[in-house]
Amino acid sequence: MNIAEPFAYGNSFVHCLDPRVKIITAAMFSLVVALTYELAILFVSAVLALAILIAARLSMKKVFWRLIVVNGFILVLWLFLPFTTPGKTLFTLFGLDATVEGVDYAVLITIKSNTIIIACIALLSTCSIIKLVHAMHYLYVPNKLVHIFFFSYRYIHVINLEYLRLTNAMKVRCFISRNNLHTYKSFAYLIGMLILKSYERSRRVY
């Protein structure tokens, strides 16, 4: 049983590229975007990333939901950065001053993150994990990193199955999730058991 790879197979130009070219391009592109603070360059990078995504002919709906997950973390930054970055006051909310510099910083992070994620989805997810592992090997990525990457892929679904088994066991015992101390303790035990079983499996694999 393997993890689903919905974007890995297709006949687009992007799918046909050599995986080594994809890895190098994604790494260089991400580095340039991450180190750039010019909005004009970021705009061009975002357009380029979208162009590659369109060329790959991926499901925009699936890409959108992946971006939603990423932007959920970015939303947390928007709640703090404007109010914690020193600078010129833009507006005041609940007695807290939001600064122009803070908003600019949050905008930069948002654009950079989405641009890099879109480019990586278009370039890296259009390869199967096995091909990426071989490409990393031929690019002389340290063997330990290659093995860690492969084992992570190999055993994520195993850990997920263990999680489902534990949650099913809780449901058999008539557990119902509620907003109370018993629910919090049950989920804490669930996470603890999952970490313990993952550790035991890692020992066996080693």
C-alpha positions in Angstrom: 0.0 0.0 0.0 1.4 3.4 -1.0 0.5 7.0 -0.5 -1.7 8.4 -3.2 0.2 10.5 -5.8 -2.6 12.2 -7.7 -0.3 14.5 -9.7 2.5 12.1 -10.5 1.1 10.6 -13.7 0.3 12.5 -16.8 1.4 13.2 -20.4 2.1 17.0 -20.1 5.4 18.6 -21.0 6.1 19.1 -17.3 5.5 15.4 -16.5 8.0 14.4 -19.2 10.9 16.5 -17.8 13.8 14.7 -16.3 13.3 14.4 -12.5 16.8 15.8 -11.9 16.0 18.9 -13.9 12.8 19.3 -11.9 14.6 19.1 -8.5 17.4 21.5 -9.5 14.8 24.0 -11.0 12.6 23.8 -8.0 15.5 24.3 -5.6 16.9 27.3 -7.5 13.5 28.9 -8.0 12.7 28.5 -4.3 16.0 30.0 -3.3 15.6 33.0 -5.6 12.0 33.7 -4.4 12.9 33.2 -0.7 15.8 35.7 -0.9 14.0 38.3 -3.1 12.4 41.4 -1.6 11.5 43.2 -4.8 7.7 43.0 -5.5 8.3 43.2 -9.3 10.5 40.1 -9.2 8.1 38.3 -6.9 5.2 39.1 -9.3 7.1 37.7 -12.3 8.0 34.6 -10.2 4.4 34.1 -9.3 3.3 34.4 -12.9 6.0 31.9 -13.9 4.9 29.4 -11.2 1.3 29.6 -12.4 2.4 29.1 -16.0 4.3 25.9 -15.0 1.2 24.8 -13.1 -1.1 25.4 -16.1 1.4 23.6 -18.4 1.4 20.6 -16.0 -2.4 20.4 -16.5 -3.1 19.5 -12.9 -6.5 19.6 -11.2 -6.9 23.1 -10.0 -9.4 22.0 -7.3 -6.8 19.7 -5.7 -4.1 22.3 -5.9 -6.4 24.9 -4.4 -7.1 22.7 -1.3 -3.4 22.2 -0.8 -2.9 25.9 -0.9 -5.7 26.3 1.7 -3.8 24.1 4.1 -0.6 26.2 3.6 -2.4 29.5 4.0 -4.0 28.3 7.2 -0.5 28.6 8.8 0.1 32.0 7.0 -3.1 33.3 8.5 -1.6 32.9 12.0 1.3 35.2 10.8 -1.3 37.8 9.7 -2.7 37.8 13.2 0.7 38.7 14.8 3.1 40.3 12.3 1.3 43.6 11.7 0.9 44.2 15.4 4.4 43.1 16.5 6.6 44.7 13.8 7.8 48.2 14.7 7.1 51.0 12.3 4.6 53.5 11.1 1.0 52.9 12.4 -1.5 51.9 9.7 -4.5 51.3 11.9 -5.4 50.4 15.5 -7.4 47.4 16.5 -8.4 46.7 20.1 -5.8 49.1 21.3 -3.0 47.4 19.2 -1.2 49.3 16.5 -0.8 47.6 13.1 2.2 48.9 11.2 2.8 49.4 7.5 6.1 47.5 7.8 4.3 44.6 9.5 1.6 44.4 6.8 4.3 44.6 4.1 6.2 41.8 5.7 3.1 39.6 5.9 2.3 40.3 2.3 5.9 39.3 1.3 5.7 36.1 3.2 2.3 35.3 1.7 3.4 35.9 -1.9 6.7 34.0 -1.4 5.1 31.0 0.3 2.3 30.6 -2.3 4.7 31.1 -5.2 7.2 28.4 -3.9 4.4 25.9 -3.0 2.8 26.3 -6.5 6.1 25.8 -8.2 7.0 22.8 -6.1 3.6 21.2 -6.7 4.0 21.8 -10.5 7.5 20.5 -10.6 8.0 17.9 -7.9 4.5 16.4 -7.4 4.5 15.5 -11.2 7.1 12.9 -10.4 6.6 9.7 -8.4 8.4 9.4 -5.1 10.5 6.6 -6.5 11.7 8.7 -9.4 12.5 11.6 -7.0 14.5 9.2 -4.8 16.6 8.0 -7.7 17.0 11.6 -9.0 18.3 12.7 -5.6 20.8 9.8 -5.6 22.1 10.7 -9.0 22.4 14.4 -7.9 24.7 13.2 -5.1 22.4 14.1 -2.3 23.8 12.5 0.9 22.7 8.9 1.1 21.4 9.4 4.7 19.0 12.2 3.5 17.8 10.0 0.6 17.1 7.1 2.9 15.3 9.3 5.4 13.2 10.8 2.6 12.3 7.3 1.3 11.6 5.8 4.7 9.3 8.8 5.6 7.3 8.1 2.4 7.3 4.4 3.0 6.0 4.5 6.6 3.7 7.6 6.7 0.8 5.4 5.5 1.7 2.7 8.0 1.5 5.3 10.9 -1.8 6.5 9.4 -3.2 3.0 9.4 -2.1 2.6 13.1 -3.9 5.9 13.8 -7.1 4.6 12.2 -6.9 1.4 14.1 -6.6 3.3 17.4 -9.4 5.6 16.6 -11.6 2.7 15.6 -10.8 1.0 18.9 -12.0 4.2 20.7 -15.2 4.2 18.7 -15.9 0.6 19.6 -15.6 1.6 23.2 -18.4 4.2 22.5 -16.0 7.2 22.6 -17.6 10.4 21.5 -15.6 13.6 21.0 -16.8 16.4 23.2 -15.5 19.6 24.7 -14.5 18.2 28.0 -11.5 16.9 30.0 -12.2 13.3 29.2 -11.9 14.0 25.4 -8.7 15.9 25.9 -7.2 13.1 27.9 -8.3 10.5 25.4 -6.7 12.4 22.5 -3.5 12.8 24.6 -3.4 9.1 25.2 -4.0 8.5 21.4 -1.1 10.8 20.4 1.1 9.2 23.1 0.3 5.6 21.8 0.9 6.7 18.2 4.4 8.2 19.1 5.2 5.0 21.1 4.2 2.6 18.3 6.1 4.8 15.7 9.2 4.6 17.9 8.9 0.8 18.3 8.5 0.4 14.6 11.5 2.6 13.9 13.6 0.4 16.2 12.5 -2.7 14.3 13.2 -1.1 10.9 16.6 0.0 12.2 
